[in-house]
Amino acid sequence: MNEIKLYENKEIRSVWDNEKEEWYFSVVDVVAVLTDSKNPRDYWYRVKKRMTEDEKSELSTFCRQLKLESSDGKKYSTDVADIQGIFRIIQSIPSPKAEPFKMWLAEVGKERIDEIIDPELTIDRALQTYLKKGYSREWINQRLQAIQVRKELTDAWKDHGVKEGVEYAILTNEISKAWSGMTTRQYKDFKNLKKENLRDNMSTLELVLNMLAEATTTELTQALNPLGLEENKELAKEGGTVAGNARKDIEARTGKPVITQRNALDFSKLIEDVAYKTEDNSKEE
């Protein structure tokens, strides 16, 4: 899926890779925004030409070519990079407009080092970020608890012969399918999400059921001691089914679906609406 992003009223072409779950941005368009060059394509060519062989080799790891639509309506192969690659490219551009980005990257880097030294800062920063996004404190408490539940599950998987990365994703999908009826990607598509975190876009009830599924899987894993992917896959299905049965029971009693298409933007909008209504009522009084 292609989209046009706007920055300072200038277009930045982008394309979404559903398989890799990454946005890729036109490098030439980013260069045009940051340099005000009359010929950004030539500017980018000269930047690449100045690179050493090692830098060019590194560039090939995060820069690729995809066909993007040009101003003439035709599609041409264009250099694109994911967000990490774009930041690396920004660092190589000597332009005043690039300096705020470089300063921000340096600040983020310092924050990350501080969090490694003192992990509690990570929790504090996450709390403040959720508050700024408009989440309620009750939801945030559930989300932080969900992080702990997830960590206990992945620790249990690691102890029982499951490899990080792909195998974790396979088991997560089994849990998700068993309780929600959808894989993680299908669930995100249902909520119209791309790169966003699925759990950050769940309602409180969705979060609780997902936690139940993962916590049950952890208990089964520790009690039955499965080994390897296939044995853990069966328990992942069982753990997810426990939460799936709870979901069906809730839906039967309420007459409403538990899983909602609403995402974080909707939740934030709801909070804003409530705040405005409260403010209006207080003015009337």
C-alpha positions in Angstrom: 0.0 0.0 0.0 1.4 3.3 -1.1 0.8 6.6 0.8 2.0 10.2 0.6 3.3 11.6 3.8 3.6 15.4 4.3 6.4 17.2 6.0 6.5 21.0 5.9 4.0 20.8 3.0 6.3 18.6 1.0 5.4 15.1 -0.2 7.3 12.0 1.0 6.3 8.9 -0.9 6.0 5.7 1.2 5.1 2.1 0.8 4.0 -0.4 3.4 5.5 -3.9 3.3 2.8 -6.1 5.0 5.1 -9.1 5.2 8.0 -7.3 6.9 5.6 -4.9 8.7 7.7 -1.9 7.8 7.1 1.5 6.1 9.6 2.3 3.4 10.2 6.0 2.5 11.5 7.5 -0.7 15.1 8.6 0.1 15.0 11.3 -2.6 11.9 12.8 -1.1 13.5 12.9 2.3 16.6 14.6 0.9 14.4 17.2 -0.8 12.8 18.1 2.5 16.0 18.3 4.4 18.2 20.1 1.8 15.8 22.3 -0.3 17.9 21.1 -3.2 16.6 21.9 -6.6 17.8 18.5 -7.8 17.5 16.1 -4.8 18.1 13.1 -7.0 21.5 14.5 -8.0 22.2 15.5 -4.4 21.5 11.9 -3.2 23.7 10.6 -6.1 26.6 12.8 -4.9 26.1 11.7 -1.2 26.4 8.1 -2.3 29.4 8.8 -4.4 31.3 10.3 -1.4 30.7 7.1 0.6 33.5 4.7 1.2 33.2 1.1 0.1 32.3 0.1 3.7 29.6 2.7 3.9 28.2 1.7 0.5 28.1 -1.9 1.7 26.3 -0.8 4.9 23.9 1.2 2.8 22.8 -1.8 0.9 21.7 -3.5 4.1 18.9 -0.9 4.8 18.3 0.7 1.4 16.5 -1.0 -1.4 14.7 -0.1 -4.6 10.9 -0.2 -5.1 8.7 1.2 -7.8 7.0 4.4 -6.7 4.8 6.7 -8.7 6.4 9.9 -10.0 4.9 13.3 -10.8 4.3 12.1 -14.4 2.0 9.4 -13.1 4.4 6.6 -14.1 6.2 4.2 -11.7 10.0 4.2 -11.5 12.5 2.2 -9.4 13.4 4.5 -6.5 15.7 4.2 -3.5 13.7 3.6 -0.4 14.7 2.9 3.3 12.9 1.9 6.4 12.8 4.4 9.3 16.1 3.2 10.8 17.7 3.5 7.4 16.2 7.0 6.9 17.8 8.1 10.3 21.1 6.7 9.2 20.9 8.7 5.9 19.9 11.9 7.8 23.1 11.6 9.7 25.1 11.8 6.5 23.4 14.9 5.2 25.2 18.2 6.1 22.2 20.5 6.3 20.8 22.9 9.0 17.4 21.2 8.6 18.9 17.8 9.4 20.4 19.1 12.7 17.2 18.9 14.8 16.9 15.2 13.8 20.5 14.6 14.6 20.1 16.2 18.1 17.0 14.2 18.7 18.7 10.9 17.7 21.5 11.8 20.1 19.0 12.4 22.9 17.2 9.1 22.2 20.6 7.4 22.3 21.4 8.9 25.7 18.0 7.9 27.0 18.5 4.3 25.9 21.9 4.1 27.6 20.4 5.5 30.8 17.6 2.9 30.6 20.2 0.1 30.3 22.0 1.4 33.4 18.7 1.9 35.3 15.9 -0.3 33.8 13.3 1.3 36.1 13.5 4.4 33.8 12.0 2.3 31.0 8.9 1.8 33.0 8.7 5.5 34.0 9.1 6.6 30.4 6.5 4.1 29.2 4.1 5.4 31.8 4.6 9.0 30.8 4.3 8.1 27.1 1.0 6.4 27.6 -0.3 9.3 29.6 0.6 11.8 26.9 -1.2 9.6 24.3 -4.4 10.0 26.4 -4.7 6.6 27.9 -6.4 6.3 31.3 -4.4 5.3 34.3 -6.6 2.2 34.7 -5.7 1.1 31.2 -2.0 1.8 31.7 -1.9 -0.4 34.8 -3.4 -3.2 32.8 -0.9 -2.7 30.0 2.1 -2.7 32.3 0.8 -5.9 33.9 0.4 -7.4 30.4 4.1 -6.7 29.8 5.0 -8.6 32.9 2.7 -11.6 31.9 4.3 -11.6 28.4 7.8 -11.6 29.9 7.0 -14.6 32.1 5.7 -16.5 29.1 8.7 -15.9 26.9 11.0 -16.9 29.8 9.0 -20.1 30.1 9.3 -20.7 26.4 13.1 -20.1 26.5 13.5 -22.6 29.3 11.6 -25.2 27.3 13.5 -25.2 24.1 11.7 -22.5 22.1 13.9 -20.2 20.0 13.5 -16.4 20.1 12.2 -14.7 17.0 10.2 -16.8 14.5 9.3 -19.6 16.9 8.0 -17.0 19.5 5.9 -15.5 16.7 4.5 -18.9 15.7 3.4 -19.7 19.3 2.0 -16.2 19.8 -0.1 -16.7 16.6 -1.4 -20.0 18.0 -2.5 -18.3 21.2 -4.1 -15.4 19.4 -6.0 -17.7 17.0 -7.3 -19.8 19.9 -8.7 -17.0 21.9 -9.6 -14.3 19.3 -10.0 -16.4 16.1 -7.3 -14.4 14.3 -3.5 -14.4 13.9 -1.7 -11.3 15.2 -1.4 -9.9 11.7 -5.1 -10.5 11.0 -6.0 -8.9 14.3 -3.9 -5.8 13.4 -5.5 -5.6 10.0 -8.9 -5.9 11.6 -8.0 -2.8 13.7 -6.5 -1.1 10.7 -3.0 -1.1 12.2 0.3 -1.2 10.5 3.5 -0.8 12.6 1.6 0.0 15.8 1.7 -2.4 18.8 -1.5 -4.5 18.9 -1.7 -4.6 22.7 -1.5 -0.8 22.7 -4.7 -0.8 20.7 -6.7 -3.2 22.7 -9.6 -2.4 25.0 -9.2 -3.3 28.7 -11.3 -6.4 28.1 -9.2 -7.5 25.1 -6.1 -6.9 27.1 -7.4 -9.0 30.1 -8.3 -11.9 27.8 -5.0 -11.8 26.1 -3.3 -11.8 29.5 -5.4 -14.8 30.5 -4.4 -16.7 27.4 -0.7 -16.0 28.0 -0.8 -16.6 31.7 -2.6 -19.9 31.3 0.0 -21.0 28.6 2.8 -20.1 31.1 1.2 -22.2 33.8 0.6 -25.2 31.4 4.2 -24.9 30.2 5.7 -24.9 33.7 3.4 -27.8 34.8 3.8 -30.1 31.8 7.4 -29.3 30.7 7.0 -29.5 26.9 10.2 -29.4 24.9 10.6 -27.7 21.6 8.3 -25.9 19.2 5.8 -28.6 18.4 5.1 -29.6 22.0 4.8 -26.0 23.1 2.5 -25.3 20.2 -0.1 -27.7 21.6 0.0 -26.0 25.0 -0.2 -22.5 23.3 -3.5 -23.6 21.7 -4.8 -24.9 25.0 -3.9 -21.7 26.8 -5.5 -19.6 24.1 -8.6 -21.8 24.2 -9.2 -21.1 27.9 -9.4 -17.4 27.1 -11.3 -18.1 24.0 -14.0 -19.9 25.9 -14.2 -17.0 28.4 -14.6 -14.6 25.4 -17.5 -16.6 24.0 -19.1 -16.8 27.4 -18.9 -13.0 27.8 -20.3 -12.4 24.3 -23.2 -14.8 25.0 -24.1 -13.0 28.2 -23.7 -9.4 26.9 -24.8 -10.0 23.3 -21.9 -7.9 22.1 -18.5 -8.9 20.5 -15.5 -8.5 22.8 -13.1 -7.8 20.0 -13.5 -4.3 18.6 -12.1 -2.5 15.6 -11.5 0.5 17.8 -7.8 1.3 18.3 -5.7 3.7 20.4 -6.8 6.7 18.3 -10.4 5.9 19.1 -9.7 5.4 22.8 -7.9 8.7 22.9 -10.8 10.5 21.1 -13.2 9.0 23.6 -11.2 10.4 26.5 -11.1 13.8 24.8 -14.8 13.8 24.2 -15.5 13.0 27.8 -13.1 15.7 28.9 -14.7 18.3 26.6 -18.2 17.3 27.8 -17.1 17.6 31.4 -15.6 21.0 30.7 -18.7 22.2 28.9 -20.9 21.0 31.8 -18.8 22.8 34.3 -19.1 26.1 32.3 -22.8 25.7 32.2 -23.0 25.3 35.9 
